[in-house]
């Protein structure tokens, strides 16, 4: 089964839909919540608690305190060092995590120095160097690749694990897509879903999985609150019912 996508306008430049996943999960409703975002219509900001003496907050509190319309996970963080990202993370001159993971091959870049560029872009690190991205963008976030820069799957060979998850990807027109599932799937199953999308996706990046997974939208007329839960072998429950505090988030403001 492929996707059936019926978009509903969320705000200028933002649409959303909720649809059945192509395959039933082991639990939950097997739904996918998808946001489609035109990066020319919104402003993005990377927030890191390690800069400015902040502490972690839930996505709704980040939104309320900083005036965001949309907030979601800025990648995975180190549970033993709860302010620090697991992949490279640069927020302006501040490095939350300076170490590049050589096996993590997708980079999300924000805040270009050249105003003709989109405010948010995704790059395949096997096609573009980190240094070249740094020359053009002020904020960087590295994570695991699910589709490469040509849209080809990069199946994971690590241990098989199913979880709630949030993924970001783009199409050939540089429209961005956030794909959330609370129902757990393996990473390779989700990669298969991305390949079935109604438009060709590329540069798909894994942002987070399990109970930390958070997606918050509040545009006044539309409110969406999505929280993850299940992780096989480590958090095998669908009981999580609240946002977890996050040290690093991406916030979006719809342009007036």
N, C-alpha and C positions, 0 to 999 in steps of 0.2 A: 504494500500500500504506500502511495506517495502522500505528500502534504495536500491538504485543502486549506488554502489561506484566504480569508476574507478580512481585509484591512478595515479598521475603524480609526478615524482621525482622533488623535490624542491631543495634539497641539499643532501649531504651524511647523511643518517639517518633521513631525513625529506621528507615526501610526502604530497601532498594536493589534494583535490578534491572539486568540487562544484556540488551539487546534489539537486534534488527536495525534499522538505520535504514530509513526508508521508501524510500530510494534508494541504490544502490550508489555508493561513492566511487571515485575514480580509483586508489586504492591502499588497502592495509590491509584490516581485517576488516569495515569498515562497521558497527561496533557502537556503540551508545550506552550509556553507564553513567549511571544516574540514581539520585540520592538523593532521597527524600521526607522532609522534616523538619518535625515539629510544633514550632514555636518556643516553645510553652509548656512543653515537656519538656526543653529544653536551655538552656544559657547561651552567649552569643556574646561574643567579644572581638575588637576590632580591634587588631592589633599593627603598629606602625610603627617601623622601625629608626631613623628620624630622631629619635625621642624616647627618652630614656634612654641615649643613647650606644651603642645596639646596632649590629650589622652584619647584613647579609643572611644568612639561613640557608635551607636546603632545608626543605620542609614537614615531613618526618619529624623533622628536628632541632628545628624549632619545636615540634612535638607533644611530643617527648621532654623538652625543656627546660622547657616550660610546662604540661605535663599535659593537653594537648588530646586529645580522641578523634577529631576531624576537623579538618583544616587545608586551606585552598585559597586561591587568589589573591584578594587584595583589589584587583582592578582592574589596569589596565596601569600601568607605570612608565616614566619617561623614561630611555632607554638612555644618553643623554649626561649625565644627572644621576641616577645609578642608585639613589638613595634616595627620589626624588621621584615621586609619582603624577602621571599626566597630567591627571586631572580633579581637582576639588576634593576634598580629604581633610582631615577634622577628626577628631582623636582626643582627646576631652576638651577641654582648653584649648590643646592643641598643634595647630597647623596645619601638616601636612606639605606641603600645596599649597592656598594660600588663593584662587587664581583660579578662578572659575566659568567653565566652558566653555559659552557660550550655546547651542551646537548639540547638547550632550549632555543628553538629557532624562530620564534616570532617576537616582534617588537611592536608595541603600541606607542605612538608618538603624539604628543600634544603641544599646542602653543607654538606654531611655526614663527620663525623670524621674518619670513616673507609672507605678507598678507594675502598673496594670491594663492597660497596653499590652503588646503582644508585644515580646519582646526584640530582634527583628529585623523590619523592615518595608521594603517597596519603595514608591516614590512616583513618579508621573509629574509631571515638573516643569512641564508645561504645564497641569496640573490643580491643583498645590499649590506654593506658593512655598517657596523655600529658607528664608526667614526663619521661616515657620510651622513647618517641620520642625525647625529649630534650637531652637525654643522647647520642643519635646517630646522631642528625642533629643540625646544627648551626643556621638555619633560619627556622622560622615557620610562617604559614599563615592559619588562621581559617576562615571557611565560612560554608554556608548552604549545607546540604547533600541532594542529589537527588537520588542517588543509594547507598546502603550500601556496606559494605565490601564483601558481598556475591552476589552483583548484584541485590538485591531486591529493589523495589521502595519504597521511603519514601515520599509519597505524602504530599503536603503542605496543612495545614488546615487553614492557614490565609486567609485574604480576596483574592478573585479571582482577579488577575490582569494580563494583557497581556503586553508584552514588547519585544523589541529587547533584545538579551542576548548572553552571552559568558559562556560556560561551559567547565570544564576540567574533564577528566575521564581516567581510565586505563583499560587494559585487563589483562587476566591471565598471560601473558608474560611480564607484566609491560611496555608495549608500552603505550605512552600517546597520548590522543586525545583532541584537542581543537575544540569545535563545536561552530560556530558563526551563528546567524541569525539576520538579520536586520528586516525582517518581524516579527511582534509581535505574540507571542504565550503565553499562560498561562504556569506557571511553571510545572503544572501537565501534560499538553500536551507535553512539552519538555521531561519530565520524560518518557512518553510513547514512544516518538521517540527513546530515548536512549535504551529502551528495544527492539526496532526493529532493532538495529544496526547489521551489518553482523557478527560481533564477539561479544561475551559476554563482556559487560562493567561492571565495578564496581567502587566503591568509586568516584562517580560523584559529583563534587562540582560546585555550582553556583558561578561565579566570579563577574559578573556585569550585569546590565540591563539598558536600556534606552540610552540616548545620550552620556553618559560617556563611553559606551562599545566600546572598541578599539582593533583592531588586525592589526599589521603591520609586513610585511615580505619583506625583501629586501636582496636576496642572490646574487645579481648581474645579474643572468639570470632570476630570478623570482621575481616579485614585486606584493604584495597583500596589499591593503589598505581597511579595512572594518570599518565602523563607524555605531553605532547604532542610534536610534532616539526615536521611539514611546514608551510611557508608558501610559497605560489607567488611566484615572482620574487625572493625573498630568502633562503629556506632550504629549497630543494627536495630534501629528503631525509627518509626515514622511519627514519633511523639513530639518532636520539637515544634513549638508553637510561637516562637518569638525570635526577633532579630538578635543576633549576637553583636556585641561591640566590635568594631573593625578599626584597625589602626590606619589603613590606607584605603581611600575610596576615590572614585571618579564621580564628580558632580557635573550636571548639565543644567544650564539655564537656557530656556527658549528665548530667542531674540525678540524684542518688542516690535 
